[in-house]
Amino acid sequence: MNPQKRPLASHMAATMPPSGIREFFDLVIGRDDVVSLGVGEPDFATPWKICDAVIDSLRNGATSYTSNHGLIELRRAISTDIATRYGVEYHPETEIVVTMGVSEGMDVAMRAILNPGDEVIVPEPCYVSYKPSVVFAGGVPVTITTYEKDDFKLRPEALRAAITPKTRALVIGYPSNPTGAVMTGKELAQIAAVAREHDLIVLSDEIYAHLTYDGTHTCFSSLPGMRERTLILNGFSKAYAMTGWRIGYACGPAEIVNAMVRIHAYTALCAPIMGQIGATEALLHCEDEMRRMVSAYDQRRRLFVAGLNEIGLRCFEPRGAFYAFPSIEATGLKSRAFAKSLLFEESVAAVPGDAFGPCGEGYLRCTYATSLDNLKLALERMHGFLEKLRGGSIAVDE
Amino acid sequence: MRAILQILEEDSRTTPEEIAVRLNLNVDDVRATIDRAMKDRILLRYSALVNWEAAGGKKVFAFIDVSATPEHGAGFDAIAEYISKFDEVHSVYLMSGASDLTVVVEGEDFREVARFVAEKLAPIPGVRGTATSFVLKTYKMEGTVVNEEQPNRRLAVAP
């Protein structure tokens, strides 16, 4: 008798939709005339000092496992960096773990803090991995919509309204991918008060912290009473142009970090030593290189956002990260239709806003981490596209 | 001022309007700053960085270490300025270390440069000696790596 063949993939994996970014990526593949504003990574190469340090370490045979927590030299450098910038002290031995980027950090953090059925509040639009990380850890994501009229900031009353007896944690990510929104220390303090009141753990993704253009970044755990309930997630991909190195870290109370290390040790063992050595070099010697890149993004930001508004795509002013999130509402098109048509008609790739949550509908995520020449060319083509739309000379498939 | 100079050093074609947007400044202020920098000889010239080797040769450069006798009251300034007047001389620097001046000379070929050194530079009163090193290949100039055009390895769409 032939038993009925069961599916090879788990229900959870099979039903998790692919990231909307991934989907769009497949459309772009094989087209070489594309000006891409769809990339979530710096266009700079990793500073050569970092590569040089790693090449040297390889010559000297540094190819082994590291501690599950990560190299102690790196953890010390992270500890000093955070203490210097934000005045928050983390013990390098017990309160810091080096992960394979923030994505792994987020996944492990969820598994370390959630019990089945726990709810995690996720403000949208947000980075694509937050919700899946909650689900993979057996939790239930509860989304909150943030609005352009609020500069895409999380409002304390919206947070309060989403809290139930099952709420365990809140994920925040400012500066934000995809909107570029930033929250001030004062605004974050209001969120912190709610978290304290309801005994929530806050997972704060601060990967774009250094890319804050007007004003300074507020580290969430530096807010009163937050250090004991906050996990800071950060990494080297964006500020130091090290996306492919896959090095991130988490800092928080020893109880959470300890739980994370237990999981991380079984699944990843440790982050690759090459990346960890590079990251150490970044923290110790690459502040100038990092500042130069940030200043370049800032200039591109001003040029690009001014350009978008000029061609008639209303754009909220992004104050952090390297994304602009223009509204395409005026065109009457859906994000996906707009982005596809823009790609096919004018060879400009941008990511439809709804890839970052349903409330991203009506927006487009455009990276300005690309050369000024590319940005100017993209603006020119987008202008042409909008003119064609207005003139009715192209029909768009909805 | 510094930020404006940096932008122009990177691309001297950048318009005052674009600079104003990128730095969040008033365009008239940008123009005024540039004018002042020209007058004060901070901005010397708007030029392009040319890779002459790729353009098909016919241009060679030599770095020449020059030992010179300083003059009373003028040090090396007088002789350095004298040397600077030759069209063949690309740049002149006062140096610390073994020699006093480094003179960069350009010419059509090795012989032309050698002739200039032997017939013009070395005989100048006050020049005590020269050591000529020809440039064989350029890897990086003025902060720009010559052959850096690298394949774009980034994915076209990424998180």
Interface residues (C-beta under 8 A of the other chain):
Chain A: S19 I21 F24 F25 V28 I29 R31 V34 S36 G38 V39 G40 E41 D43 A45 Y127 V128 S129 N177 S295 Q299 R300 R302 L303 A306 A349 V351
Chain B: A3 I7 E18 V21 R22 L23 N24 Q150 R154 L155 A156 V157 A158 P159
